[in-house]
Amino acid sequence: MRARVHREAGGAYWVLETNTPFYGWGQAGRVETTALAVEALLRGRDTTRRATDRDLIDQGLIFLLREKDRY
């Protein structure tokens, strides 16, 4: 599974080049992939995260919050 990070309007999202493990694609796939990437960054073993990792986590969360719907 390979994904690329994109930054937009203060947020960051990851785009998967194929379907997600749960067969998501398009915007739903972006949300799913971004959530998995943020979780992976949060679960990293390094207790002193690099500033770039912290920025990516924050930007990913901004993207996820903007994409949240009523469900």
Stockholm file with secondary structure:
# STOCKHOLM 1.0

chainA/1-71         MRARVHREAGGAYWVLETNTPFYGWGQAGRVETTALAVEALLRGRDTTRRATDRDLIDQGLIFLLREKDRY
#=GR chainA/1-71 SS CCEEEEEETTEEEEEESSCCTTCCCHHHHHHHHHHHHHHHHHTCSCSSCCHHHHHHHHHHHHHHHHHCCCC
#=GC SS_cons        CCEEEEEETTEEEEEESSCCTTCCCHHHHHHHHHHHHHHHHHTCSCSSCCHHHHHHHHHHHHHHHHHCCCC
//
